[in-house]
Amino acid sequence: MSMPGDQRGLPDVFAQIIGAIIDGDHVARVLELLTRRSVELFDVTSAGIIVVDPRGGYRVVAASDERADLAELFQSFEEEGPALDVLASREPLTVDLACADARWPAFAPAARDVDIRWVHALPIRLGSEVVGALNLFRSEAGGEVPDPGLGQAMCGLVSIALAQERPARRTERLSEHIQQILNDRGRVEQVSGILAAHMGISPGDAHEVLAHHARTSGVTVVKVANDVINGDADPRAIAATWRRGTEPDTVP
């Protein structure tokens, strides 16, 4: 794992993310990949991305794991937390959540409840606008603050993934991207729930089964989820593929 400020892993991340965009991977997959790689690069526990919905409110568009997803969703519902402060100030911030109850009376205790005790949030910019925040979480307070240049580079990758359009269409396209991301996340979560019920495992483990099937099939997780919902793929076959390709005790 790269230590904070160690940029040796950045070229590989750039190549992987830009390659995914060029190959036409859906924005939802690119952003999820980016949060997972952020965990490695910044030596944090989890990561998530919140963006402003041009139609109003805030939307969680990617999270590296369930813990980050819960923290980001809470911010979007309560309209309180590091991402919203970054959107207002347009500057990065670092906060020890053990000392943040006065600042965020709802978010700070909720974050600690899911074992998040430290956050570093960075603004995501499109031109002169701040349209979102990349949130890096740790389960323990303290540690090095990520290198500003590395953080800016990762946020730049998020910007590339979010909008590839001319400025005149940027707001419209961003809104479309966000809605599509939310739709795709909903389908993936729905199919993960189906697999979890069928296999008797947790939704998180079911997502790994789904991702494994997508990798072995050479398609995206979203494509597999859509196929299951449309009746073009059988969840039992997906479960069987996982069992054939893993040790018996990999998934409870």
Secondary structure, DSSP 8 states (H G I E B T S, - for coil): ---TT-GGGHHHHHHHHHHHHHTT--HHHHHHHHHHHHHHHHT-SEEEEEEE-TTSSEEEEEESSHHHHHHHHHHHHHT-SHHHHHHHH-S-EEEEGGG-TTT-TTHHHHHHHTT--EEEEEEEEETTEEEEEEEEEESSS------HHHHHHHHHHHHHHH--S-GGGHHHHHHHHHHHHHHHHHHHHHHHHHHHHHHT--HHHHHHHHHHHHHHHTS-HHHHHHHHHTTSS-HHHHHHHHHHHS-TTS--
